[in-house]
Amino acid sequence: LIFLYIAWGAASWAAPRIITTSPALTELLFQLGHGDKIVGVSEFSDAPPAAKSIARIGSLFHPSIEKTLQLKSDWILIDSFTLNHAYVQALEALSLKSTVFRIDSIDALFKVSEEVLKGIMHTTPEALNQYRIDFQNLKKKERPFRFLVLTWAEPAIAATKKTFLSNLFETIGGENLFPSNLQAPYVPLSKEWLLPWG
């Protein structure tokens, strides 16, 4: 009975097997110290270098449900920016644990980090304290600046004010070239639009 109890306890506290569906979530897990729990990642999850050796579940916008099943994960972490509705529906139909995260600001980054640490890793979010201090100490540039963030080169795709990258630059005094009324987080750009900006 003692042996069975110990075996059950070890199984119940086993580290979760995680699949991430975007490079951003992959990097976040590594940054939080839980990269070793990842068993599957999306296309382009190449940072940090350790992520390159992790099994791929398919392309960034079309993850494979078959490859997901093969990895026998405990949780699938889904990025709202790369969300594939058919994939999510398949996960739900198969009763696989998944959750959708949206990281579009510094505040959202910390909220998602806390949810991952407490809800999935079952650890305290104390590890975030130093990161909070670092972000609070970000200093604004003496001279305001305007910026354009390209997240893809060909075709050119830029980040609007609805993204984490934009919020980060705004925190240090930058102003996104795109107006605030744009609702889409990322927009395609023509070469003609880019020419005046060099």
C-alpha positions, 0 to 999 in steps of 0.5 A: 500500500505504501508503494502504491501511495508513493507511485500515485503521488509521483504520477499526480505531481508529474511535470505537465507535457506542453505544446505551444502553438507559436514562437512567442509562447515557446519563448515565454515558457523558456523564459519562465524556466519551464522550457523542458516541459515543452514536447511540441512547438509550431513552425518558427519556434527557433528561440532559444536554441534549445527549442530547435530540437523540439518536435514540430506540430505543423505550420504556424497557422495550420497545426496538425491535430495528428501530430498533436495526438502523437505527442500525448500532451497534457496541455496545448497553449494556443496563441490568439494571433495564430489561432486556427478555429478548426484545430481548436474545435478538434481539440475540444471534440477530443476533450484535450486540455487547451487554453487560448492566450492573447499577449498584446501588451506588457500587462497581458504578458504578466497576466498570461505568465501568472496564469501559466505558472499558477494554473498549469505549472502549479507554482507561485508567480514569485519568479515574475517579481524581478521582471516586473521591476525591470519593466517598471524601470524602463526609461523613456527616451529623451526625444520621442520617436516614431516607429514601424515594426515589421514582423514579416519581410515578404510580404511586408507585415507590420504590427499595429498598436494592438500588439505587445511589440508596439506597447513595448516601444510606446512604453519607452516613448515611441509612437506607432506610425499606425493610427489607434483606430486600426483594430487588426493587430497585424496589417500587410503593407505595400512596397509603395507605402514603405518607400517614403519611409526609406 
